[in-house]
Amino acid sequence: MMIAMSCKKDDDTTETFVERDRQEVYNENIVEIEEYLATHFYNYEAFDFDNEYSLANDDFEIVFDTIDESNSDKIALIDDPRLDYKTITKSGVDYKLYFLKVREGLGDTLHPLDAASTLYNGTTPDGESFDSAVTVGDGQPFNLTTVGLQGGVVTGFREGLIEFKTSDNFTDNTDGTTIYHNHGIGAVFIPSGLGYFSSSPSSAIPAYSPIFFRFSLISRSNTDYDLDGVPSNIEDLDGDGDGINDNTDGDSLVNFIDNDDDGDGVLTRDEVVKLDYNYGTLVEAEAHILNSDEILISIVAENDGTFTVNIVQLVDSNSDGTPDYLDSNAAN
């Protein structure tokens, strides 16, 4: 239980804030969320499910509405076959996280340690919007995981997004806008314990309130939290989506925040090789073939109209199958 102290300005008396029990709040939240799902539907009739990766569907935006006498034939969200859930355990509570997968997407898979570019609208259950991004340039991309002073999204939003894939291509319009194709489209319904709980960043979100996000997942990008040259998602060595349980040298820092992963006294960035390749067009850059020991970091548009492919090579100097940055026995 967290206890915070605050002072009233009018009489300087001390006021004690006692945070509510997380299980008790969740029990209330899940009832509210499931009641919402049972009494609301979305505009599924505007989506072409027979041809879900059509150009027309690329512009689809989810809209929720209440079921009443005038539309009683609508399928409630709770009964929609595209509604699913998973269990997320946090602070000793098992949370049921519902997500609506209208379209999974055909592009890249998201890792919890990635950054993502997303069009989204965050609302409270009564429909009031507290945050949104309607164009890809609005504050994008953002980290999915909070690490130190580098902020990320709330747990429930991250766990919803990683169930989807990004766009696989795009079209640049003559007016300067870009249309993305075949991206994931969905929504997630978040109990407050996987959201802001008692500490809302906006007056639009009451304390302990569930929050909902509707979104289109556009793209992913690498993070490198420890600036060691190796993307953070690669430092999830067992590939379970949890970088916290990967610690090669057994010190106090897990790999994705450790700049000397094998503890040999040589910084990781000095045990890998950075490679850059320049191409005249984006098509050529995207067609670059990686060797088995290479990882794509990014493709950067240069001022001269060319494109640079940034790569890191994981060197294995003793050919034992373990890259030098994870091998304290490797010669340096």
ZIBEL-V438589 format. One record per pair of residues at least 12 apart in sequence whose C-alpha atoms are under 7 Angstrom apart, sorted by the first residue. I is the first residue (numbers start at 1). J is the second residue. Records with the same first field share a line. If there is no record, write none. Layout:
BEGIN
I = J + J
END
This chain:
BEGIN
1 = 19
2 = 18 + 19
3 = 17 + 18 + 19
4 = 16 + 17 + 18
5 = 17
19 = 198
22 = 193
23 = 93
25 = 208
26 = 191 + 193
29 = 191 + 210
30 = 191
37 = 76 + 77 + 78
38 = 76 + 77 + 78
39 = 66 + 67 + 76
40 = 64 + 65 + 66 + 67 + 76 + 77
41 = 64 + 65 + 66 + 67 + 74 + 75 + 76 + 77
42 = 62 + 63 + 64 + 65
43 = 62 + 63 + 64
47 = 60
53 = 182
55 = 181
58 = 180 + 181 + 182
62 = 214
82 = 100 + 101 + 102
83 = 98 + 99 + 100 + 101
84 = 98 + 99 + 100
85 = 97 + 98 + 99
86 = 98
97 = 189 + 190
98 = 188 + 189
99 = 160 + 187 + 188 + 189
100 = 186 + 187 + 188
101 = 185 + 186 + 187
102 = 185 + 186
103 = 184 + 185 + 186
104 = 164 + 165 + 184 + 185
105 = 164 + 165 + 166 + 167 + 182 + 183 + 184
106 = 165 + 166 + 167 + 168 + 182 + 183
107 = 165 + 166 + 167 + 168 + 183
108 = 165 + 166
109 = 164 + 165 + 166
110 = 162 + 165 + 220
111 = 162 + 233 + 241
112 = 144 + 145 + 158 + 162 + 241
113 = 144 + 145 + 223 + 232 + 233
114 = 143 + 144 + 220 + 221 + 222 + 223 + 233
115 = 141 + 142 + 143 + 144 + 220 + 221 + 222 + 223
116 = 141 + 142 + 143 + 144 + 219 + 220 + 221
117 = 136 + 140 + 141 + 142 + 217 + 218 + 219 + 220
118 = 136 + 215 + 216 + 217 + 218
119 = 133 + 134 + 135 + 136 + 215 + 216 + 217
120 = 132 + 133 + 134 + 213 + 214 + 215 + 216
121 = 133 + 213 + 214 + 215
122 = 211 + 212 + 213 + 214
123 = 211 + 212 + 213
124 = 205 + 210 + 211 + 212
125 = 210 + 211 + 212
130 = 202 + 204
144 = 158
154 = 194 + 195
155 = 194 + 195
156 = 190 + 194 + 195
157 = 188
160 = 188
164 = 184
165 = 183 + 184 + 217
166 = 183 + 184 + 217 + 218 + 219 + 220
167 = 180 + 181 + 182 + 183 + 184 + 217 + 218 + 219
168 = 181 + 182 + 183
169 = 181
180 = 218
183 = 216 + 217 + 218
184 = 216 + 217
185 = 215 + 216 + 217
186 = 214 + 215 + 216
187 = 213 + 214 + 215
188 = 212 + 213 + 214
189 = 211 + 212 + 213
190 = 210 + 211 + 212
191 = 210 + 211
192 = 208 + 209 + 210 + 211
195 = 211
197 = 209
222 = 297
225 = 256 + 257
226 = 256 + 257 + 258 + 259
228 = 259 + 268 + 269
229 = 269
232 = 256
235 = 255 + 256
243 = 256
248 = 261 + 262 + 326
249 = 261 + 262 + 263
261 = 325 + 326
262 = 325 + 326 + 327 + 328
263 = 328
264 = 328
268 = 325
271 = 315 + 324 + 325
272 = 312 + 313 + 314 + 315 + 325
273 = 312 + 313 + 314
274 = 311 + 312 + 313
275 = 310 + 311 + 312
276 = 308 + 309 + 310 + 311
277 = 308 + 309 + 310
278 = 306 + 307 + 308 + 309
279 = 306 + 307 + 308
280 = 306 + 307
281 = 306 + 307
282 = 307
285 = 307 + 309
293 = 313 + 314
294 = 311 + 312 + 313 + 314
295 = 311 + 312 + 313
296 = 310 + 311 + 312
297 = 310 + 311 + 312
298 = 310
317 = 330
318 = 330
END
